[in-house]
Amino acid sequence: MGYFENYMNVSHNLSGTLQEFDLGNGKHGKFYSLPALETAGVGPVSKLPVSIRLVLESVLRNCDGKKVHEANVKELANWKPAETRTAEIPFVVARIVLQDFTGVPLLVDLAAMRSAVAKLGKNPKIIEPLVPVDLVVDHSVQVDFAGAADSMAKNLDLEFTRNRERYQFLKWGMQAFDTFKVVPPGIGIVHQVNLEYLAKGVLYSQDPKSQTPDAIYYPDTLVGTDSHTTMINGIGIVGWGVGGIEAEAGMLGQPVYFLTPDVVGVHLTGALTEGVTATDLALTVTQMLRKTKVVGKFVEFFGPGTAALPVVDRATIANMAPEYGATMGFFPIDEECVNYLRATGRSEEHCRLYENYYKAQGLWGIPQKGQIEYSQVVELDLTSVRPSVAGPKRPQDRIELGNLRREFFNAIQRPVTENGFGKSRQVFGKSVKVETAAKKKANIGTGSVVIAAITSCTNTSNPSVMLAAGLLAKKAVEKGLKVNPAVKASLAPGSRVVTDYLKKTGLTPFLNKLRFNTVGYGCTTCIGNSGPLDPAIEDAIVKNDYVTASVLSGNRNFEARVHQNVKSNFLMSPPLVVAFALAGRVDIDMSCEPLGKDKDGAPVYLADLWPTLQEVRDAMQSALKPEVFRKLYKNFAAQNPKWNEIPSSVGNVYEWDTKSTYIQEPPFFTSFSMTPGSIKPISGARALGIFGDSVTTDHISPAGAIKKSSPAGKFLIENGVTAEDFNSYGSRRGNDRVMTRGTFANVRIKNLMLGGEEGGNTIGPDGAKTSIYDASIAYQAKGTPLIVIAGQEYGTGSSRDWAAKGTNLLGVKAVVAQSFERIHRSNLVGMGVLPLQFKDGTTAQTLKLDGTETYDIVGLDANIKPQQDLTLKITRKDGKVENVPVRCRIDTPIEIDYYQHGGILPFVLRQLISKA
Ligand code: SF4
């Protein structure tokens, strides 16, 4: 048998498209041919963007007349670069990837569905993923220990102690579900593991109901419960991040529905110059495409510059699609892709099959100008890319390296509302001396680097930048430079392959010497698991309100993401992370200021340390060896004794432990019945919060530390958990009691009902200030529905289903915003919460809303249509009434069904039970 079996496919021969191709081993295989679809006159398929053609293949193959119709095939085969987008595409994906923060709650939901089915006296096995599901445990490891040889072992020990209950639960899932596999902790980061190991490029199925035993070959496609799933677009695989709720529906046989997208073509020409990295290119693309406005669109790279980029550089750019706002940052399939598959240990037979399949589909090679008509084309000459960083708060705010000092000064003095820090220029030059726990003296002030992390699959999957970091470290050590004692340095590779090539190239000792010891294989600082700072340093920051900095090779840098008390965060390439750790500050112009002094007291500049392209290329020769990949991606359990020691419960239905503070049966199905509710107006609602622009999913449902004084912290203490064992919100997503209390509990969220005060507070029904959770409980006790009001880009940031689940469980019936981030909007609908959008020019400020109003949503009934206008009726404290038109952001007909059923999960559950 082959790589995966997928029994969802049905054999048909629509328009004579079921054809054969040469497998490259003397045999022939079957496939649904896109060229045949064009020959049959269905549409001008060969002119479509490659990404659209790959989705079209899925629509064609899965055309069963029930979930996917012939009309869907025709519609997509006739995709036009520019037209009003109203058609939704039913996309059946080949597989699903999960990380543990989102995967555990997803497994909790599946377990809860099984419990609900069992309670109804039906066979719980009707709840079973229909496509392969791979979960990689990568989000849990924290950098509690850093800068020493034993840091990784100690972090791994702590990880297993903290997460034992969750890991036990995952092990139950592995035995309860046939198609659910787990890559245990300590192996790597989900997207890098996907790129290096899970992705096959071409899959094949054997339909047991088919008359013919022949396998059908089809493109590897996926959705993942993590926004950066798009890294896989770097190797020509269609895939993106969805909320856990949509992934569950996808697992249970529902297509992932999305509006037909525009496709923006990015025409790359030229080549990167000396001193410029793939990270600089990714930051440049992010800034450029943010300006182009690509939200909800596919981005497809083409042209000679694209063809010349290696897959690892493509993957770095693709990874940042959520940062530029696109659904995907897609790179078509070519020679480079098959070379990468070969170099990473995929078999020769499979590589031949891969190449033959895409050639048969007419999908081989990077398109050149004029071959495809895109909705819009933007140009980028790679020779124009300069060394860059991005920050201090947003990934799209790119700064050329030489301008950082000036830009940092500006950011410090800019008002908070303009992404600044609102400080006076007097803060510069002030610092305090502290003594660290290691008895080292350090100066701390505004601009000091306190965290330097080589982290994130964005970059750790790319040997060129990882080797550049090692080469820079080598030169720095040889010149006698040291990392500033205030800096917490760490290296967290996304797979053990990185460790192997850093070791083989002899670079590990130099990184270690600069305290970039490996701290674990996982997301670490990229997801906010940067761990504690030295107490003396943290104390100095908090007492003096210093705006210190983190420097990291990650992709997200909004406030409180990296560390609660580190306010400015700069994204950059791994070699620059090392350089800033040496300098110890971000208020530096590295083009003319030295990073330090060598053994003889002579100044050392960045240019003295920067490795040449040739040096990196030479080191790369040792980087990608197929046998290393094969060895390291084999028999995980045997390589991980700690994982083997974790006991697993057995059985098809999970036995919930009501005392667990990690895993609880969520209340989503407690009053489940086979009859859905009805869509009705919302009346007499009150505002639970009024927020400004760019409220992230991390503001709504933080992933990081739980404060003792927060509702979640108090709950854990009441349940016998000490503060040291709180772990993070992300790790507690299997427990709705903690997560509901944690919703809107981010220390940086600003509620305009309290004049923009930071923290998760609001005004309760009695008019007094209270926590958002306590206010919600008080309102729910009175039977008062709640709404949330917000500005632009509501729900931006990581795909996080708890941001929608928590909103639902707080009793919020609608969110009214100026605009929504794509995944969060669909997650809200998926949880039965109504997203409404203000018309252009209307905001909470123009309406002078302060939270004392009462709100009705008028026009909401069973006849509602996607994107229909509704009325938000505002009744002021003094009784004055104002009717404001808003657009209902239920975008597609299937979403109306989801909303009516109270969300996707009850919808799917009713379908499955009625078929059983
Ligand atoms: S390393 Fe960062 S980008 Fe990659 S999966 Fe982890 S959190 Fe997401």
Residues whose N, C-alpha, C, O or C-beta is under 5 A from the ligand:
A	BS01	SF4	I189 H228 S456 C457 T458 C523 C526 I527
